[in-house]
Amino acid sequence: MTLETQENLEALLNENSSSGNIHLSDLKSEAGAATLENVLSEISKLERIRALSLPSDLFSDFSRKRILWCKQRIAVEDLSEIRRHPAAVRYTLLSAFCYQREQEITDTLIELLITLIHKIGARAKRIVEKYC
């Protein structure tokens, strides 16, 4: 893992910065209802994770079960607990969390977009039926 990637992972833990960046607490949150605002929020999360520049083969030797365990551990720990881990453990857990969340957010975006398209179609059908 490069030094830049490590710094990017550490930046996820810095909740005090007011730069408008996405932080770990944002990545932990779920999408919510199918609205344009939530779609844009999920896209921002996905862009933030992809900007970490995690190597694509980082977890090639990990089982899916192990990755999910790491993800769940980060999901329930407070920032102070995460910061107390030794660097190697912290980076492994954070990387696994982001790796898994990237997949989950991608799936969520697809579901949100399908739901929005269905809503648009249903609304258009109601309008056509109302005026025809």
C-alpha positions in Angstrom: 0.0 0.0 0.0 1.4 3.4 -1.0 2.0 6.2 1.5 -0.6 8.3 -0.4 -3.2 5.5 0.1 -2.3 5.4 3.8 -2.7 9.2 4.1 -6.1 9.0 2.3 -7.3 6.3 4.7 -6.2 8.5 7.7 -8.1 11.4 6.2 -11.3 9.3 6.5 -10.8 9.4 10.3 -10.4 13.2 10.4 -14.0 14.3 11.1 -12.8 17.8 12.2 -11.9 19.1 8.7 -14.6 21.4 7.3 -13.5 20.9 3.7 -16.7 19.1 2.8 -15.0 15.8 2.3 -16.7 12.5 2.9 -15.5 10.9 6.1 -15.9 7.5 7.6 -19.1 8.3 9.4 -20.6 9.3 6.0 -19.4 6.0 4.4 -21.0 4.0 7.2 -24.4 5.6 6.6 -27.0 4.0 4.4 -28.6 5.6 1.4 -32.2 6.2 2.4 -35.2 6.7 0.1 -34.8 6.8 -3.7 -34.4 10.6 -4.3 -32.0 12.5 -6.5 -30.3 13.9 -3.4 -29.6 10.4 -2.1 -28.4 9.2 -5.5 -25.9 12.2 -5.6 -24.8 11.5 -2.0 -24.1 7.8 -2.9 -22.2 8.9 -5.9 -20.0 11.2 -3.7 -19.3 8.3 -1.4 -18.4 6.1 -4.3 -16.1 8.7 -5.7 -14.4 9.2 -2.3 -13.7 5.5 -1.9 -12.3 5.3 -5.5 -10.1 8.3 -4.7 -8.4 6.2 -2.0 -6.5 4.4 -4.8 -6.7 1.0 -3.1 -4.8 -1.6 -5.2 -7.3 -3.8 -7.0 -5.6 -7.0 -5.9 -5.3 -5.9 -2.2 -7.7 -8.6 -0.9 -7.0 -11.4 -3.5 -5.8 -13.6 -0.6 -8.7 -12.8 1.7 -11.9 -14.8 1.9 -15.2 -13.0 1.5 -16.0 -13.9 5.1 -12.8 -12.3 6.3 -13.5 -9.1 4.4 -17.0 -8.9 5.8 -15.7 -9.5 9.3 -13.3 -6.5 8.9 -16.0 -4.4 7.4 -18.4 -5.1 10.2 -15.7 -4.4 12.8 -15.1 -0.9 11.4 -18.8 -0.4 11.1 -19.4 -0.8 14.8 -16.2 0.8 16.2 -16.0 4.4 17.3 -13.3 6.6 15.7 -11.3 6.7 18.9 -11.2 2.9 18.9 -10.2 2.7 15.3 -7.4 5.2 15.9 -6.0 3.1 18.7 -5.3 0.2 16.5 -1.7 -0.2 15.3 -1.2 1.3 11.8 -1.1 -2.1 10.0 -4.3 -3.3 11.6 -6.0 0.1 11.1 -5.1 0.2 7.4 -6.2 -3.4 6.8 -9.6 -2.9 8.5 -10.2 0.5 6.8 -9.2 -0.9 3.4 -11.5 -3.9 3.8 -14.3 -1.7 4.9 -13.9 0.6 1.9 -13.5 -2.4 -0.5 -16.7 -3.9 0.7 -18.6 -0.6 0.9 -17.6 0.2 -2.7 -19.4 -2.9 -3.8 -22.4 -2.2 -1.6 -22.7 1.4 -2.7 -22.5 0.4 -6.3 -25.4 -2.1 -5.8 -27.4 0.5 -3.8 -26.9 3.1 -6.6 -28.3 0.6 -9.2 -31.3 -0.1 -7.0 -31.9 3.6 -6.4 -31.7 4.4 -10.1 -34.1 1.6 -11.0 -36.5 2.8 -8.3 -36.3 6.4 -9.6 -36.9 5.3 -13.2 -39.9 3.3 -12.1 -41.2 6.4 -10.2 -40.8 8.6 -13.3 -42.5 6.0 -15.4 -45.4 5.7 -13.0 -45.8 9.4 -12.7 -45.7 9.8 -16.5 -48.4 7.1 -16.8 -50.6 8.9 -14.3 -50.2 12.2 -16.1 -51.0 10.7 -19.4 -54.1 8.9 -18.0 -55.3 12.1 -16.3 -55.1 14.2 -19.5 -56.1 11.7 -22.1 
